[in-house]
Amino acid sequence: MKKSLCMLLLGLLVSFTTPGLGATEIAGIMLEDKIHLDKHDLQLNGAGVRSKAIFQVFVAALYLSEKSNQAAEILATPAAKRMQIVMLRDISAEKFGQNFMEGMKQNVSKEQKSKIIDQMIRLGEMFSKVPEFRKGDKLTVDWLPDTGTVIMINGKKTMSSLPDPLFYNALLKLWLGENTAQDSLKRQLLGEKADVK
């Protein structure tokens, strides 16, 4: 009797402490498989690691209301979305912001850029107010249909929301665009399994 009770308690303990129940692990970062964003239920579409040279820079995860492996479809949907970034190393916010701006320029046309230039400036100002991203810091870039683009660092809103969907898509194209910096990460965000542990 005592042995069976011990086994039962051990089983319960393992069920509460074993990682991977409702979560996905990428490069040591646990990502929830489902999240509630404002009044929207989203699911993990895909995740992977942004690498540069031999360094792992951050884990990126894309959450959608319905899974999709088509970048154009994801960009076109007006439904809620989240791009989540968890830093794997320290990096200056200035450098990180420069990478954002360069990536946006590579993936939007001159006409589109002229329409969102004010919002790009505001994004640059946001990065200028943050001295550094530290390992473990979390950046979320959300699209909420009734609100617009909401950017938070470690759960704190960093700037007022930006209502233009063109701007959110310009951000999302950093990872899903035709000229993304890392094609393997794009494929993983679109649902291909990452092999990084």
N, C-alpha and C positions, 0 to 999 in steps of 0.2 A: 504493500500500500504506500509506504513511504517512498519507495523507489519510483512508482508510477507518478506520485505527486511531484517529486523532484523533476522528473522528465517533463511533466506538464508545465511546471514553472519555468524550466529551462527553455522550452519551446516558446512560451510567451515572451520571455526575455529576448530571445533571438529575433522574434517577429517585430519587436519594438526597436531593436538596435541595428538590424541589418540594413545597410544602405541599399538603395535601388528600388524600394517599395514606393512606387509613385514618383520616382525620380530617376534621372539619367546622370551618370558621372562622365565628365569630360575633363581630362588633365587635372584630376583631383577636385574639380568644382562640381558640386551637386546642383543639378538643374531640375526644378519641378516639372513634371510632365503636364500638369494643368495649373493654370492660374486664374484668378478672378481680377479683372481690371475694370475699375469703376463698376459698371453694371453688366460687363461682358465676360463670358467664360471663354478663355483661350486655351489652346493646346500647343505643346511643343511641336513645331513643324520640322525643325532640324537644328543641329548645333555642331560647332567645330572650333578649331584653334587658328587664330591669326598668327602666323609665324613670319619672322623677318630674319634672313640669313639663318643662323643656327638657334635663334632665340624664339621662345614662345612669348607672344606679347599679351594676348587676351583670349578668353573664351567668348564666342558670340553665339547667341541663341535667338531664334526667331519663333515668335508665338503668333498663331492665327486662330480665327474662329473655326475655320475649316482647313484641313491640311491640303497643300498643293505642292506639286513639283515643277510648276511653271512660273517663272519670274514675272512674265507679262501679266499673268492672271492675278498674282499677288499684288503687283503694283496697281492694277486696275480696280481691285475691289475696294469699296468705300467702308468696309467693315473695320472694326477695331483691330489693331496690330501692336506688337511690341518687339523691338530689337533690344536685347539685353547684352551688355558687355561686362565681363568680370575680368579685371586686370590680373595678369600673371606675373607682372614685374612693375617696378617703379618707372614712370616716364613723366617728363615735364608736360604740363597741360599745354604749353605753347607748341611743343613739338606735335603733340596729339592733335591739337586744333589745326595745325598746318596740314597734317595728313588728311583730316576731314575736308578742309577747303580744297586741297589738291584733288582729292578723290571726287568731290562734287563737280569740279570744273571738267574733269575727264569724262563725266557721265551725263552731263546736261548740255543742250545746245546753247549757243549764244543768245538766242531768243528767249529760251527758258531762264537762263541765268539773269537776263535783264529784268525778268518779272519777279525774281526772288532775291535780288541783290540786297535789299534792305534787311531781309530775314537772315541772309548769310552774314551780314555785318553784325547783327545782333548775336548770332551764334559765335562769331569771333570774339565779341565783347564778353560773352559768357566764359569762354576758355581763358580769356585774359584775367579773369577774376579768381581763377583756380590756380594755385601755385604748382600743384603736382597731383598726378594720379598715383596712388600707392598700390602695391600688391594687395588684392582683395577688394579694392574699391569697385563699386557697381554703378554703371551708367545705364539708364534706361531711356529709350527713345520711343515714345508711345504715340499712336494715332487714335484719337477718340472722335468718332463721327460728329458729336455735338460740341466738341471743344477745339479740336485741331491737334497740332503737335505739342506734346508735353515732354520736356526733358528733365530728368532728375538724376542727381548724383547721391548715392547712398540713401535713397528714399526722400531726398529733399529737392523740391522744385527749384530750379536754378534760374528760370526766366519765365516771363508771362507766356501763355500759350500762343501759338502761331496758327491761324485758321486755314491757311492755303494748303490744299492737298499736294500741290506741285512741289512745295518745299519739303514735305515729308517724303515724297517719292524721290526727290533729289538726294535726301539722306539715305534712304533705303538702297539706292543705286550704288552707294559706296560698297555694298556687299553683294547686290543682285544685278548690278548694271553690266553692260557689255564690256566695259573697260575696268572691271573690278581688279584690285591689286592681287587677289589670290583666288584663282579659279576653283581650287580644291575646296576652299571654305564656302564658296557660292554653292557648289554641288551639295555640300553637307547641309547647308541651311535649307536647301530644297528637298532634303529628306534622305540623301545618301548617308549611310552610316559612317561616323568618324571612327578611325582606328587608334585614336590617341587615348591613352589611359592616364 
